């Protein structure tokens, strides 16, 4: 199954990665900026309020004993000079409580702040969130001086200031909004260099893909332009070097193959003339073998048989060399398939040994001589290496003519089936001296492919080997005659 990464192209992944880095950078920068700015806003307001309130607490000298009404007016006076925002001043003196505001704010004051304010002569402060609202709370003891000692001692009166930090929260919210609104355009701007970066990476990748595709199509001289000195340039250089080595190796193999095919063709061609003379001599010797003594007669017949095998091998080698050199061609004509099969069997005197199921009316366009090779090689192979009776059956499947050749022998060994159409392959090593050249089935396969068809081999369910050929009724496009004019049939039977 395709993975999630494969669902996106390389361009998309590069752009997304670039935008992810830009987003992480923008968020990190915004977070750090927000933290520092928030801290600066809160500390500035906090320091101003604490210093101002400490000054007010030090300036305040109450007259004892305390009068609640007078104390309240003093608290109003202190609250009026509040910095940087209005305070609500709250006083505690024993059981006495007084406040400069109408709203109760004692609930904002924590026990820790009260304890510290009573214990420390310098007071204390805290930032408190109550009901979703932020407050700065300050606690300062009011000191009274002892004239004899010249030092200040706590009077027992503690002043508390409660300052809502609404303005600071507004400023902080504005910072958040600014950071958010600035990040989105930043990502949009980052998209442009992301696309440019993706393009700079993908261009050489696309060139490499086109070059690889071109080489896969056989154009081994394909090369890539090397630009710059980066990793992609190094990759392009490596590709060019590999392509050059591959082209050189393939050319060497092609040259070697051409020389080998030419050698086989030339040797086979040169052997035809002396073999023709040898066959004529062996024919004469065969006719006179009956008048010779037994030992001489056996030698004559052996020479005649081996000369015939050599002639078949030479013809098959010449045919294979034509296929390898791509000089074979079809001379197609429309024929009756059943009549063509009967003609092949009749010429080789096999009609009495082969069962046929040949429905009439199958008209097909093919090369009659090469079709004769196909049928002759398959039937001859079945008669030599299988067992009689051999059956040849014609049928139709879709737009293809089906030719089935089946024998009644032991079949083909399973390990031999994948190699049955290989050149010079013989399933039974004991048959290495058989009359076959080992090229008949290979030539048959080449002729079938030349017609645009397919051939298969298998063991039939009831026993015996079965070869099935599929040929299109319309046939392949007509080809011109071979340039050398030597179009052999390659029939080994």
Buried (B, 14 or more C-beta within 10 A) or exposed (E): EEEEEEEEEEBEBBBEEBBEEBBEEBEEBBEEBBEEBBEEBBEEBBEBBBEBBBEBBEEBEBEEEBEEEEBBEBBEEBBEEBBBBBBBBBBBBEEBEBBBBEEEBEEBBBEEBBEBBBEEEEBBBBBBEBEEEBBBBBBBBBBBEEEEEEEBEBBBBBBBBBBBBEEBBEBBEEBEEBBEEEBEEBBEEBEEEBBEBBEEBBEBEEBBEEBBEBBEEEEBEBBBEBEEEEEBBEBBEEBBEEBEEEBEEEEEEEEEEEEEBEEBBEEBBEBEEEBEEBBEEBEEBBEEBEEBEEEEBEBBBEBBEBBBBBBBBBBBBBBBBBBBBEBBBBBBBEBBBBEBBBBBBEEBEBEEBBEBEBEEEBEBBBBBBBBBBBBBBBBBBBBBBBBEBBBBBBEBEEEBBBBBBBBBBEBBEEEBBEEBBBBEBBBEEEEEEEBBBBBBBBBBBBBBEBBBBBBEBBBBEEBBBBBBBBBBBEBBEEEEEBEEEBBBBBBBB
